């Protein structure tokens, strides 16, 4: 019985760490906007024109992850809390869809929203330079963005 309690406690402690680094692939597999090409995104992605995540949708995202808001659960780890982030960023053709959104910590270490932003910018530049395809960039970030970061930028 004590062992079962210890295992359950370890899982509860470990789950927020995972959630802060990577989204749950069952909840956030990543979704893209239909018909978007690299030509639509390059050289400037115009994300402000397509960003449309309502307060109601943000609440739904937090609820799906068992959080009451951007300063609860693993989002309470630091002063900045979490943002509702696009797994596949808008500058890579990501959608404003619940399947592309997750609460990502600004304060996680070393993996956080600020670090992921650097990867998004790098992948966008590589797509626009023709170094990788848009599909490759979307696949890389949709899979394990921390592995993609290491591949393209090294250790944070």
C-alpha positions in Angstrom: 0.0 0.0 0.0 2.8 2.4 0.9 4.5 1.6 -2.4 1.3 2.3 -4.4 0.9 5.7 -2.6 4.6 6.6 -3.3 4.2 5.7 -7.0 1.0 7.7 -7.3 2.7 10.7 -5.6 5.7 10.4 -7.9 3.3 10.4 -10.9 1.5 13.5 -9.7 4.8 15.3 -9.2 6.1 14.2 -12.6 3.0 15.0 -14.6 3.3 18.8 -14.3 6.9 18.7 -15.3 6.0 16.8 -18.5 3.0 19.1 -19.1 5.2 22.2 -18.8 7.7 21.0 -21.3 5.6 19.2 -23.9 1.9 19.2 -24.6 -0.2 16.1 -24.1 -0.2 14.6 -27.6 -3.8 13.3 -27.1 -5.0 16.8 -26.2 -2.7 18.8 -28.4 -1.6 16.9 -31.5 -1.1 20.1 -33.5 -3.3 21.5 -36.2 -2.6 23.7 -39.2 -4.6 26.1 -41.3 -5.8 24.6 -44.5 -4.1 25.6 -47.7 -1.3 27.7 -46.1 2.0 27.6 -48.1 5.4 28.9 -47.4 4.7 31.7 -49.9 1.8 32.8 -47.7 4.2 33.0 -44.7 7.3 34.4 -46.2 9.0 36.6 -45.6 6.6 37.9 -42.9 4.0 35.5 -41.4 1.5 38.3 -40.5 0.5 36.4 -37.4 -1.4 39.4 -35.9 -3.9 39.1 -38.7 -4.6 35.5 -38.1 -4.3 35.3 -34.3 -7.8 34.7 -32.9 -7.9 32.8 -29.6 -10.8 34.0 -27.5 -10.9 34.2 -23.7 -13.5 31.3 -23.8 -11.1 29.1 -25.9 -8.2 29.9 -23.5 -10.4 28.8 -20.5 -11.2 25.6 -22.4 -7.5 24.9 -23.0 -6.7 25.4 -19.3 -9.6 23.2 -18.3 -8.5 20.4 -20.7 -5.2 20.4 -18.9 -6.8 20.4 -15.4 -5.8 24.0 -14.7 -8.0 26.8 -13.4 -5.9 29.5 -15.2 -2.5 30.7 -16.1 -1.2 30.9 -12.5 -2.4 27.5 -11.3 -0.8 24.0 -11.2 2.4 23.9 -13.1 1.7 27.4 -14.4 2.2 28.7 -10.8 5.9 27.8 -10.9 7.0 31.4 -11.6 5.8 35.0 -11.8 4.9 34.9 -15.5 2.7 31.8 -15.3 1.6 30.3 -18.6 0.4 31.4 -22.0 -2.0 29.5 -24.2 0.5 28.6 -26.9 0.1 27.3 -30.4 2.0 24.0 -30.7 2.5 24.7 -34.4 3.1 28.4 -34.4 1.0 30.8 -36.5 4.2 31.7 -38.4 4.5 28.1 -39.4 0.8 27.9 -40.5 -0.6 26.7 -37.2 -4.3 27.0 -36.5 -6.3 28.7 -33.7 -7.8 25.3 -32.9 -8.1 23.6 -29.5 -6.0 20.7 -30.9 -3.1 23.1 -31.5 -3.3 25.0 -28.2 -1.8 24.1 -24.8 -0.8 26.0 -21.6 3.0 26.5 -21.8 5.0 27.9 -18.9 7.0 31.1 -19.4 9.1 30.1 -16.3 10.0 26.4 -16.9 13.6 25.6 -17.0 15.2 25.1 -19.4 12.2 24.5 -21.7 9.7 27.3 -21.7 7.6 29.6 -24.0 10.5 32.0 -24.5 12.8 29.2 -25.6 10.1 27.7 -27.9 9.7 31.2 -29.5 13.3 31.1 -30.6 12.7 27.7 -32.3 9.6 29.0 -34.0 11.6 32.0 -35.4 14.4 29.8 -36.5 12.1 27.3 -38.3 10.3 30.2 -40.0 13.6 31.6 -41.3 14.6 28.1 -42.5 11.3 27.6 -44.4 11.6 31.1 -46.0 15.2 30.4 -47.0 14.1 27.1 -48.6 16.4 25.1 -46.3 13.5 23.0 -45.0 9.9 22.6 -46.3 6.9 24.0 -44.4 5.7 20.4 -43.9 9.1 19.5 -42.3 9.0 22.4 -40.0 5.4 21.6 -38.9 6.3 18.0 -38.4 9.4 18.8 -36.3 7.6 21.2 -34.0 4.5 19.0 -33.7 6.5 16.0 -32.7 8.9 17.0 -29.9 9.7 20.6 -30.0 12.6 20.2 -27.5 14.2 17.7 -29.8 13.7 20.1 -32.7 15.3 22.8 -30.7 18.4 20.7 -30.0 18.6 19.7 -33.7 18.5 23.3 -35.0 19.8 25.4 -32.1 21.7 23.1 -29.7 21.1 23.2 -26.0 19.2 26.1 -24.5 
